[in-house]
Amino acid sequence: MSNEKKMAPSIDAWLKAAKNDPAALQEGMYLVHNGTVRQTPKAQVRQGVDDGSLVTGMEFFYDAAKVAAAIEATKKREGIFHVRVWLNEGQLQLGDDIMVVLIGGDIRPHVIDALQFLVETIKTTCVTEIEQKTETRK
């Protein structure tokens, strides 16, 4: 693996491509998710557990076959016509992009549900995130 950082895609370019697809005539909404490396540890944000540490970086890896399966499952959801995913990998720093997801569909409830389903599936079954933290702050 090279030391060069992967560049996140252009959301504008992704939206332009999605809107130029013939399926766009059925789409009334697009949602974008852009996950980034944050300083606050996951345990603190999700479970309220504050051990005093701060995130300084992250190792991030994914299983491409599982991601492809998650994308296919999302495309089969009612009212969903467009799904695109980009994932970073390797050693990431604070503020780096982790994930970009674009969902296009017919109506708001379908698109919101599909985005939630896909991001949750990727985060819980397709990726490995190893937070690197500072020592406990006083």
Phi, psi and omega in degrees: 000136181280165178275354180287136178286143173287139178268132177296149181289164175280119177297321178302316180295318179298315180295319179299315179297317180297318182287341177271353179284143178304330179294342182300336180295342179261353187263133178244359183201144173232140173234142178240136171244129176231098179275138180230162178285122180251161182283331182281127181299148180304317182299325179289316182290317186274321184246358180075017181270109181251103179268007178086357182272162174233146177285136177248345180179185183205142166263132186224128180221157179216158177262107186300323180294320178292322177296316179300319178295321179295320178296315179298319178296323179292320179297336181276352181289150182302130173079006182258127184237347182216128177219128177218138184224139170231133178234139175280181176198159177088209183278118181245151180251168176306135179087346179294148174288135176260315189209143170230130180228137174235128178236133174236135181203185188284309184227158185310309182301320180294317183290317178299313180297320180293319178297314179300314180300311185292312181297318179296317179298313179299311185295327186263339185231350189243343188235160171239121178242121178243105179288137171256131189233160172282167172293166180301129178276151182269000000 
